[in-house]
Amino acid sequence: MHRFIAHTNIKVEHNNSILAFERPPTSNWPNGWDRYLTVEGKPAFHIGNICGTCAFLFERLEGANQKISARQISEQLQAGLIDIPGELLDAVTELVPQGEYVASLLEVHPHKIVLGATDDYFASEQIDLFGGLPHYPKIEYYRSLTTLLGDDRALFEFLVPMYPDTWLQKEQVQLYRQSISSGRRPTALAISILDIKQPADWDEGTKVTEHWCLAHYLMDGHHKVFAAAQEGSPMTLLSLLCLGECIASKEDIDKALEALACEPTR
């Protein structure tokens, strides 16, 4: 199975979602510098700034404390999707803010990250490129497979939970582990952002100088993702990539999605 299974472009015109993207104005930046994903008006994640030569980051805040989904959607996702049904997409778009999106059904390979470990992006690849001290995202997260886009570019994929795994129900995790071990692939749901980051200066010996960071903020599927990581198995993700909030051009977004249709390189 290719990692990029299906996709469609959608436009959300209503404003009924409890989710929102915000860029608070400052005296130096009237249109905002720092970017936030909010839930019910409370900051849930700091998702970095608008600068293309600053390091990528996400940081969990007090508003990230619940899943964002309805029961009927959860039941459909639990069985696992093989395409994107129109009626499900209609229901899902009620959950996200106004904007233009690419809705993609992806295969992901969640690997749980312990903060500060060698596979923590913020303590390894980011330090290699940007230097400085490791960023602390205030939440243990997951990485999927990294895809090389050329000699100097790499696509890093992150799955970011709304709450820590200590809040998960052990019985539900076990049920998903049994389902996944039997060959099923349940589907998680996320609102996603692509940020392309490159430092203004870098060492000549640096191999990868552009980090294409695709962050999926989980709306539904926390138990599924944790179970898949425990089993070391792939699963599927319905990603709603918000085009207007990415630090990337539409052309680069298309390139990133095309790369997910290819076999990962590591």
Secondary structure in CASP SS format (residue, H / E / C, confidence):
PFRMAT SS
TARGET T0000
AUTHOR 0000-0000-0000
METHOD secondary structure of the structure
MODEL  1
M C 1.00
H C 1.00
R C 1.00
F E 1.00
I E 1.00
A E 1.00
H E 1.00
T E 1.00
N E 1.00
I E 1.00
K E 1.00
V E 1.00
E C 1.00
H C 1.00
N C 1.00
N C 1.00
S C 1.00
I C 1.00
L E 1.00
A E 1.00
F E 1.00
E E 1.00
R C 1.00
P C 1.00
P C 1.00
T C 1.00
S C 1.00
N C 1.00
W C 1.00
P C 1.00
N C 1.00
G C 1.00
W C 1.00
D E 1.00
R E 1.00
Y E 1.00
L E 1.00
T E 1.00
V E 1.00
E C 1.00
G C 1.00
K E 1.00
P E 1.00
A E 1.00
F E 1.00
H E 1.00
I E 1.00
G E 1.00
N E 1.00
I C 1.00
C C 1.00
G C 1.00
T C 1.00
C C 1.00
A C 1.00
F C 1.00
L C 1.00
F C 1.00
E E 1.00
R E 1.00
L C 1.00
E C 1.00
G C 1.00
A C 1.00
N C 1.00
Q C 1.00
K C 1.00
I C 1.00
S C 1.00
A C 1.00
R H 1.00
Q H 1.00
I H 1.00
S H 1.00
E H 1.00
Q H 1.00
L H 1.00
Q H 1.00
A H 1.00
G C 1.00
L C 1.00
I C 1.00
D C 1.00
I C 1.00
P C 1.00
G H 1.00
E H 1.00
L H 1.00
L H 1.00
D H 1.00
A H 1.00
V H 1.00
T H 1.00
E C 1.00
L C 1.00
V C 1.00
P C 1.00
Q C 1.00
G E 1.00
E E 1.00
Y E 1.00
V E 1.00
A E 1.00
S E 1.00
L E 1.00
L E 1.00
E E 1.00
V E 1.00
H C 1.00
P C 1.00
H E 1.00
K E 1.00
I C 1.00
V C 1.00
L C 1.00
G C 1.00
A C 1.00
T C 1.00
D C 1.00
D C 1.00
Y H 1.00
F H 1.00
A H 1.00
S C 1.00
E H 1.00
Q H 1.00
I H 1.00
D H 1.00
L H 1.00
F H 1.00
G C 1.00
G C 1.00
L C 1.00
P C 1.00
H C 1.00
Y C 1.00
P C 1.00
K C 1.00
I C 1.00
E C 1.00
Y C 1.00
Y E 1.00
R E 1.00
S C 1.00
L C 1.00
T C 1.00
T E 1.00
L E 1.00
L C 1.00
G C 1.00
D C 1.00
D C 1.00
R E 1.00
A E 1.00
L E 1.00
F E 1.00
E E 1.00
F E 1.00
L E 1.00
V E 1.00
P C 1.00
M C 1.00
Y C 1.00
P C 1.00
D H 1.00
T H 1.00
W H 1.00
L C 1.00
Q C 1.00
K H 1.00
E H 1.00
Q H 1.00
V H 1.00
Q H 1.00
L H 1.00
Y H 1.00
R H 1.00
Q H 1.00
S H 1.00
I H 1.00
S H 1.00
S C 1.00
G C 1.00
R C 1.00
R C 1.00
P C 1.00
T E 1.00
A E 1.00
L E 1.00
A E 1.00
I E 1.00
S E 1.00
I E 1.00
L E 1.00
D E 1.00
I E 1.00
K E 1.00
Q C 1.00
P C 1.00
A C 1.00
D C 1.00
W C 1.00
D C 1.00
E C 1.00
G C 1.00
T C 1.00
K C 1.00
V C 1.00
T C 1.00
E E 1.00
H E 1.00
W E 1.00
C E 1.00
L E 1.00
A E 1.00
H E 1.00
Y E 1.00
L E 1.00
M E 1.00
D E 1.00
G C 1.00
H H 1.00
H H 1.00
K H 1.00
V H 1.00
F H 1.00
A H 1.00
A H 1.00
A H 1.00
Q H 1.00
E H 1.00
G C 1.00
S C 1.00
P C 1.00
M E 1.00
T E 1.00
L E 1.00
L E 1.00
S E 1.00
L E 1.00
L E 1.00
C E 1.00
L H 1.00
G H 1.00
E H 1.00
C C 1.00
I E 1.00
A C 1.00
S C 1.00
K H 1.00
E H 1.00
D H 1.00
I H 1.00
D H 1.00
K H 1.00
A H 1.00
L H 1.00
E H 1.00
A H 1.00
L C 1.00
A C 1.00
C C 1.00
E C 1.00
P C 1.00
T C 1.00
R C 1.00
END
